[in-house]
């Protein structure tokens, strides 16, 4: 009887592994939303791809099975050092002023500057300076977005109705907002045409200020605004953070194991949306997507509808896979904790994977186009025939592979800490991680596949 139970248990686990392989492997990988306007091809040799995938699997299981000293885990995640706060009373007003001035500058230069995206300083500032450079600084160093956020600064100075927010909606509007931004980025020329960028910025500003006026700035930016939530979540990865009125230095990613980082399944849904955004944005710029989508469009499906269907369907698939992994985790751990509780606790480590792929996707892009941004910003109304770019050495291709792996390993470690914080038994904690480890490994292999592919503009539009 025991042997039969054991065979059934391992059969169910094998079925889970197969399903996750198909589900995650078929969609592939990338994060948070906005177009990079043209990326360099990253060529990773097949042997290096396979060796790296094997190394990721080995590292994952080592972290999940060998580090079982609770005191050591607690010491690592509880390590903090106070840092002096120098010039904060002056820094915060300057950041607010800089944010509002930057928003106005982007709008004006996008409207009246050069019409070619690669020569327009507003386009380069948004994609190179903000979405690439500033976002990387958020999870690598620390987040200053609450002070820099120009929409929050404007909203704080406008009247507000302070209407009651429908609690049943939770954070789901931010999920819809993030997915909508991704779709707009992919299907519109917002990264290539400055006038389109100005229209999107104006539209986002209008919706944001109207929402803050209706529900109050605190409620809107804490619950609904997708950009504020992206930076808040990415900031949890950083070594610098404000805690209890002071600046703390902590080990990167250790805050992902904190109990109250994610409070409900609506917030779990946003984390998964951020991970899926990483996947979708990268996948639709690969030849594999072009090969799959072309016959569908030729059969009569409108391209805009196809991109939207894949965006929504892929997100629901990612949610389903995560919930399936959570159910198997609960079953393997033999815990009284509910599936909803485990889903909340194990979601934050996925942010490390999203950040790792964002870094792989945008670091080279940022370094390549930073000279273009500096040059065009100096004379933003001048149309230049050419703009300078930095040519990266061939070995830089491997940096993307390394950053994907670092994000994966950090996610595994954070999940390991969550497990030992959630379960009293060592074996129970280790077994609970098996399904999540499978999800993370398959996602990382998918990420590496996308990083290794040539990059094309989204076809069929």
Order of alpha helices (4+ residues) and beta strands (2+ residues): alpha-alpha-alpha-beta-alpha-alpha-alpha-alpha-alpha-alpha-alpha-alpha-beta-beta-alpha-alpha-alpha-alpha-alpha-alpha-alpha-alpha
